[in-house]
């Protein structure tokens, strides 16, 4: 389950990161995309998420944390999980982008995701926190090249963790 948690409509940096991740994890997996903004998910969508093997949250950093509409969805999924049995091996990964240059600005939001996983009974996979998010869509080059060299390497590590359903150390990077 790929969840775009950007409050913006249209093209977003969170959507950009998910689109770059998709080809790296498509083989052998059925991907389902969700968009969480002002309109919340339906009960059947919470059921789907609760049964998923993997959830990838992608969102922008808001005041060093998670945007409120995405946080609301996370709380509702947590409550849903308390009433309905879900996949006990569900593992959560996150792609966090921020406007600051340093990716380490995402560490508090990463801790929030990790703590939420504990509360829900999910396994925490890892977080990829990327700085200088506003430049991502302006760069017309492939991952792993030029300013996107670090992002390419980090996406490879994230996709490997997703494909093997394993946990790894979170990465906080910035453009080259």
Steps between C-alpha positions, in 0.01 A plus 500: 500500500651831388351796687555852370448716806558837338222753569553653156309392195664425167872440469673475838847412621354206694340374180828552315684282753234228482519499120878456518457216750233306306722353227745383766237295689248398231638157416316232698278752680151636450511874569199700608515879532307717743473877527436653840419869509196685632282203400560204730506134407193278493456204739575248223828683431599469867420129472730472195781685680458283809547187285793632292847349515671840476393862544717776358409844633623796292450847639650846537640617829269743683652675802744210548208255510223337298229705322182501711276333242746209466535476877120479523503211251772326701296533822191367323695201365632437851141502635383278214775251579380477861158382383602276209775241476757596239820367349731440800808534278406834341811714463507879454750712309492876449627750245519846657596809305565845636590842370809533717823390338587245769315172502565464873217750555272197451620311810214607728239400241685168459475444876126573484454237228708249700299561819173473306612160370553379857154620603337327200695178525667565163865428431705811430709462185689824449466863400661682212510871587601728212590866518453770235172344393389800299774444244410135432250553220711766332789262440455322169747219560477140614551386857863433578633783280618852585311655793285183520795267560435464875126456441565222249720308744253551784202389286691183411552429870134574576374282215727214611355522851145505359559205267654292780247625759786591729589787727800719437657809648314815401675730253502879510650648186528817297578563134858474376 
